[in-house]
Amino acid sequence: MATLNPYVNILEGRAREALEFYHSVLGGELRVMTFGEMGTEGPLADQVMHGQLETPAGFTLMVADAPPEMTQVTVGNNISISLSGPAEDGAALRGWFAGLAEGGQVAQPLEAAPWGDEFGMLVDKFGIGWMVNIAGAGAQG
C-alpha cells in the first residue's frame, strides 16, 4: 500500500530542534542524517539533510533544514499537516494538539465543529500549520 508522508523544510537551521519537538509531542522513533554525514563540509555539515519520525500511531513525518543556497522556502499558509482519527483516539489527538500548540499560536481552539466533529487549527513555533479533527467527538445527540 502506498503512503503519503509530509516532508517539511525548516528555515534558519532549526530542523533538529523541530524534530526533537515533534518527537516530544508525538513519540516514536527519530532518525536524523546530517549533510556532513553525506560528505558536506563547512557550515552546513551539522544541519539536517533528512530527519524522519516514525510514530507509534503509524504515521511518518519527515523534516529537513532548508539552507537558502539549496532550497527556497516561503513561510506562510501554503502547507498544513492534518492529524485526524476516531473518537476513541480523542485523548491522543487532544494531547498532540496541546503539545504542538506550545510556543505556537492557536488559530481555532479544538472544540465542537458544525459538522459534528471536534476540530482545531494551530501554527506551531516553527511556522507549520496543523489541523486536528476528532470524528464524531463533538456530535450532539
matplotlib code that plots the C-alpha trace (Angstrom):
import matplotlib.pyplot as plt

x = [0.0, 1.3, 1.6, 1.6, 4.2, 4.5, 8.0, 8.6, 11.5, 12.6, 14.4, 17.3, 19.0, 16.2, 15.3, 16.9, 15.1, 11.8, 12.3, 13.0, 9.9, 7.7, 9.3, 8.4, 4.8, 4.2, 6.6, 8.1, 11.5, 13.5, 16.3, 18.5, 21.1, 23.2, 24.7, 28.1, 27.4, 26.9, 30.2, 29.3, 31.9, 31.6, 28.7, 26.1, 27.8, 25.7, 22.4, 19.8, 19.7, 16.9, 15.1, 12.3, 9.9, 8.0, 5.3, 3.5, 0.3, 1.6, 2.4, 5.7, 6.8, 10.0, 11.8, 15.0, 16.9, 16.4, 19.6, 18.8, 21.5, 19.8, 16.1, 13.8, 11.0, 8.3, 6.8, 3.1, -0.2, 1.0, 1.1, -0.9, -0.5, -3.7, -4.0, -7.4, -8.9, -12.0, -13.4, -11.6, -8.3, -9.5, -7.2, -4.1, -5.3, -6.1, -2.6, -0.9, -2.9, -1.9, 1.8, 2.1, 0.5, 3.3, 5.2, 2.9, -0.4, -3.8, -5.9, -9.0, -9.3, -10.0, -13.8, -17.1, -17.4, -20.6, -20.1, -20.2, -16.5, -14.1, -11.7, -8.9, -6.1, -2.8, 0.6, 3.5, 6.6, 8.3, 5.6, 4.0, 0.2, -1.6, -5.2, -6.7, -10.0, -11.6, -14.5, -17.9, -16.4, -18.5, -21.7, -24.8, -27.3]
y = [0.0, 3.5, 6.1, 9.9, 11.4, 15.2, 16.5, 19.8, 22.2, 24.3, 27.6, 29.0, 25.6, 24.7, 21.2, 19.3, 21.4, 20.9, 17.1, 16.9, 19.0, 16.8, 13.7, 15.0, 15.6, 12.6, 10.0, 7.3, 6.6, 9.5, 9.2, 12.1, 12.3, 15.5, 17.0, 16.3, 12.5, 12.7, 14.5, 18.2, 20.3, 23.7, 25.5, 23.1, 19.9, 19.9, 20.8, 18.1, 16.7, 14.3, 13.6, 11.1, 10.5, 7.2, 7.5, 4.8, 5.9, 4.7, 7.9, 9.3, 12.9, 14.0, 17.2, 18.8, 22.1, 24.4, 26.2, 29.2, 28.2, 24.9, 25.4, 28.4, 28.3, 30.8, 30.5, 31.1, 29.3, 27.1, 23.9, 22.4, 18.9, 17.2, 14.7, 13.0, 10.0, 8.4, 9.5, 6.6, 8.3, 11.6, 11.7, 11.2, 13.8, 16.3, 15.7, 16.2, 19.4, 20.8, 19.8, 21.2, 24.5, 25.1, 28.2, 28.5, 30.1, 28.5, 29.8, 27.7, 26.1, 22.3, 22.3, 21.1, 21.9, 22.5, 19.1, 17.2, 16.5, 18.2, 20.4, 22.8, 24.6, 26.0, 27.2, 25.7, 27.6, 26.7, 28.3, 25.0, 24.8, 21.8, 20.8, 18.2, 16.5, 14.0, 12.3, 12.4, 13.7, 16.9, 15.4, 16.4, 13.6]
z = [0.0, -0.9, 1.9, 2.0, 4.3, 4.9, 4.3, 6.0, 5.3, 8.2, 8.0, 10.0, 10.7, 13.2, 11.7, 14.6, 17.1, 15.2, 15.0, 18.7, 19.5, 17.3, 18.8, 22.3, 21.3, 19.0, 20.4, 18.2, 16.6, 15.4, 12.8, 11.7, 8.9, 8.6, 5.5, 7.0, 7.1, 3.4, 2.8, 3.0, 4.8, 6.4, 8.0, 6.5, 7.9, 11.1, 9.5, 8.9, 5.4, 6.3, 9.5, 9.9, 12.8, 12.8, 15.3, 17.4, 15.7, 12.4, 10.6, 9.4, 9.5, 7.6, 8.3, 6.8, 7.1, 4.1, 3.5, 1.3, -1.2, -1.7, -1.2, -1.4, 1.2, 1.8, 5.2, 5.2, 4.8, 1.9, 4.0, 6.8, 8.3, 9.3, 12.2, 12.4, 13.9, 15.5, 18.9, 20.6, 19.7, 21.1, 24.1, 22.0, 19.4, 22.1, 23.7, 20.3, 19.7, 23.2, 22.7, 19.2, 20.4, 23.0, 21.8, 18.8, 18.1, 18.2, 15.3, 16.1, 19.5, 19.5, 20.0, 18.6, 14.9, 12.9, 11.1, 14.4, 14.9, 17.3, 15.2, 15.8, 14.0, 15.1, 13.8, 15.7, 16.8, 13.6, 11.4, 10.4, 10.3, 11.9, 11.8, 14.2, 13.7, 16.1, 14.3, 16.0, 19.2, 19.1, 17.8, 19.6, 20.2]

ax = plt.figure().add_subplot(projection="3d")
ax.plot(x, y, z, "-o")
ax.set_aspect("equal")
plt.show()
